[in-house]
Amino acid sequence: MSVKDQIRPAVDGPLAALGLLVEDVAVTPAGKRRLVRIWIDRVLPESPDATTSATEPLTLDEVADATRAVSDALDDSGAMGEQPYTLEVTSPGLDRPLTEPRHFRRNVTRLVTLTPLEGPSVTGRVVAAGPDALTVEVPAEKKTPARTVELAYAALSRAVVEVEFSRPSAGATAGDDLHDDDLHDDDLHDDEHGGDADTEEN
């Protein structure tokens, strides 16, 4: 079993206790060390009433708590062996493709480009994301009127979020429309072993 395959079962439980889950794990060489990067996100409620509201991004404090939990779990499990490593825990950035229903839930109100398995791509704003399909509002274009389109996740070959410097957001002002975490993996923490710093090197 690879190191990557050992990491996920070691950290799943501690993260679940914080209401979080593992989105992805990557282990790459970094000189004499290894860089272990773990992407995390919220566990979303199953209530169908939540399909039309955006999910709040993870806070810096939540990622810091997750980093400590992951670090302790890896130390206790011995999954990383003897070779030193640097740990990074982060939330998914906008450049990561949407592949799971929860990804679309997280991005309700955002502009996305959807590429179906058949037919042309569609760019529209997500207004609802259920367990099997999402609904987007597509703006008017030239001679094509604005319309609402529903697409099943199974019918998509690719879906990505479009970066906007001003986007509609219920209860937000124009200055609130763009956040650092909208553009990249900004919720990055390195937690130094045995200290309060944000770098974890084992």
Phi and psi in degrees as a GROMACS rama.xvg file:
@    title "Ramachandran Plot"
@    xaxis  label "Phi"
@    yaxis  label "Psi"
@TYPE xy
-70.6144  163.325  SER-2
-58.7939  -42.7008  VAL-3
-57.8477  -42.1801  LYS-4
-69.7694  -23.5968  ASP-5
-83.3097  -25.4934  GLN-6
-67.5643  -48.0085  ILE-7
-57.4643  -51.627  ARG-8
-63.9341  -24.9054  PRO-9
-72.8018  -31.2181  ALA-10
-106.673  -12.4538  VAL-11
-55.9167  -48.0121  ASP-12
-63.368  -52.5965  GLY-13
-58.9445  -36.9622  PRO-14
-71.2329  -39.504  LEU-15
-59.771  -34.6514  ALA-16
-64.4536  -21.5051  ALA-17
-97.723  5.42591  LEU-18
76.4753  27.2575  GLY-19
-124.596  164.306  LEU-20
-139.981  162.341  LEU-21
-87.5093  124.349  VAL-22
-87.1135  -41.7861  GLU-23
-163.357  160.708  ASP-24
-135.225  137.936  VAL-25
-135.597  137.087  ALA-26
-125.778  118.872  VAL-27
-130.86  145.812  THR-28
-64.4971  142.655  PRO-29
-142.356  77.5921  ALA-30
69.3403  -127.412  GLY-31
-84.3808  -4.31843  LYS-32
-108.708  -179.178  ARG-33
-124.03  143.619  ARG-34
-98.7675  118.232  LEU-35
-106.649  114.529  VAL-36
-114.286  128.017  ARG-37
-124.761  120.777  ILE-38
-93.0888  132.909  TRP-39
-127.733  161.073  ILE-40
-153.722  173.41  ASP-41
-73.2112  149.737  ARG-42
-82.2851  119.93  VAL-43
-89.6833  147.129  LEU-44
-65.9584  152.273  PRO-45
-86.3101  -4.74431  GLU-46
-59.6667  129.198  SER-47
-65.9082  -18.5158  PRO-48
-69.6303  -14.4606  ASP-49
-90.1217  3.67413  ALA-50
-74.5919  -14.4673  THR-51
-110.543  11.2732  THR-52
-120.805  143.025  SER-53
-72.3134  151.012  ALA-54
-90.1239  133.05  THR-55
-64.7845  137.166  GLU-56
-67.625  157.884  PRO-57
-65.0335  142.079  LEU-58
-85.6634  165.106  THR-59
-61.9998  -37.996  LEU-60
-65.1532  -39.912  ASP-61
-64.2184  -40.9499  GLU-62
-68.6638  -36.1384  VAL-63
-63.5659  -43.6067  ALA-64
-61.8199  -41.5732  ASP-65
-64.7815  -39.0234  ALA-66
-60.7425  -44.197  THR-67
-64.3644  -41.8835  ARG-68
-64.0165  -42.6701  ALA-69
-65.3427  -44.4525  VAL-70
-58.9661  -46.9592  SER-71
-62.9224  -41.2445  ASP-72
-64.9565  -41.4431  ALA-73
-66.7176  -39.1092  LEU-74
-63.6461  -43.6495  ASP-75
-69.4959  -33.8902  ASP-76
-80.9368  -25.8166  SER-77
72.5788  15.8391  GLY-78
-62.6861  -26.7909  ALA-79
-88.7499  -6.14188  MET-80
67.6582  -152.476  GLY-81
-93.2133  -20.84  GLU-82
-70.0858  133.421  GLN-83
-65.2037  154.613  PRO-84
-150.236  159.362  TYR-85
-112.606  132.167  THR-86
-104.843  132.617  LEU-87
-126.954  129.293  GLU-88
-118.895  129.035  VAL-89
-147.425  159.475  THR-90
-91.4059  156.359  SER-91
-63.1523  138.526  PRO-92
-89.4172  174.323  GLY-93
-69.3943  -15.6045  LEU-94
-80.7  -5.69368  ASP-95
-85.2352  127.701  ARG-96
-58.6283  150.029  PRO-97
-87.767  120.689  LEU-98
-127.791  -16.0066  THR-99
-120.687  152.328  GLU-100
-51.0221  -37.6281  PRO-101
-65.8638  -28.3398  ARG-102
-64.6709  -40.2386  HIS-103
-71.2809  -37.9689  PHE-104
-57.4754  -43.2609  ARG-105
-63.4011  -23.3465  ARG-106
-112.564  21.4528  ASN-107
-57.7451  136.759  VAL-108
87.079  -9.09895  THR-109
-90.5341  159.787  ARG-110
-86.8483  128.605  LEU-111
-130.556  154.438  VAL-112
-111.476  123.047  THR-113
-111.007  129.977  LEU-114
-111.784  106.759  THR-115
-71.4894  163.034  PRO-116
-64.0752  -30.4217  LEU-117
-134.196  138.571  GLU-118
96.9273  173.746  GLY-119
-74.9113  160.978  PRO-120
-68.7013  154.389  SER-121
-128.658  132.077  VAL-122
-114.989  121.757  THR-123
-159.748  174.684  GLY-124
-95.8683  130.031  ARG-125
-70.9592  122.489  VAL-126
-110.804  -17.0693  VAL-127
-159.192  143.391  ALA-128
-140.469  103.993  ALA-129
-94.6902  -167.743  GLY-130
-70.5163  -24.6314  PRO-131
-124.029  -16.8232  ASP-132
-152.969  161.998  ALA-133
-126.077  159.727  LEU-134
-120.939  130.156  THR-135
-124.398  146.215  VAL-136
-96.8731  118.316  GLU-137
-99.3944  122.305  VAL-138
-68.4107  161.413  PRO-139
-65.5487  144.186  ALA-140
-139.166  119.144  GLU-141
48.8911  -112.477  LYS-142
-92.8918  2.06794  LYS-143
-97.3617  119.837  THR-144
-70.8971  161.684  PRO-145
-60.3686  146.77  ALA-146
-151.851  163.314  ARG-147
-108.63  129.941  THR-148
-122.925  133.175  VAL-149
-112.193  130.314  GLU-150
-131.788  137.098  LEU-151
-76.593  143.335  ALA-152
-58.91  -35.8955  TYR-153
-65.6416  -17.948  ALA-154
-92.3078  1.91387  ALA-155
-102.025  138.525  LEU-156
-97.7156  -23.2214  SER-157
-161.276  145.712  ARG-158
-147.437  129.737  ALA-159
-136.635  152.76  VAL-160
-87.2213  137.429  VAL-161
-91.7192  132.047  GLU-162
-72.5885  130.312  VAL-163
-125.49  140.394  GLU-164
-92.9008  -3.56492  PHE-165
-157.083  119.552  SER-166
-137.687  149.376  ARG-167
-61.1678  138.921  PRO-168
-152.982  120.428  SER-169
-58.7315  124.456  ALA-170
79.2301  7.96508  GLY-171
-109.949  151.109  ALA-172
-91.8473  172.236  THR-173
-59.226  -34.3472  ALA-174
-70.4007  -14.888  GLY-175
-92.9754  -5.25275  ASP-176
-68.3331  -31.8256  ASP-177
-117.657  127.344  LEU-178
-121.015  156.217  HIS-179
-55.138  -36.9607  ASP-180
-75.6852  -4.78708  ASP-181
-77.5844  -19.7008  ASP-182
-106.337  -26.8359  LEU-183
-160.936  -179.551  HIS-184
-75.8052  74.7506  ASP-185
-83.7134  -20.1033  ASP-186
-82.1731  56.7386  ASP-187
-101.181  126.954  LEU-188
-133.2  135.89  HIS-189
-116.107  129.63  ASP-190
-111.597  110.345  ASP-191
-70.1748  130.494  GLU-192
-60.6018  126.785  HIS-193
80.5213  5.64403  GLY-194
-142.187  -176.439  GLY-195
-95.517  -2.43249  ASP-196
-70.4784  166.315  ALA-197
-99.1793  31.9331  ASP-198
-127  128.204  THR-199
-110.636  109.653  GLU-200
-124.396  118.568  GLU-201
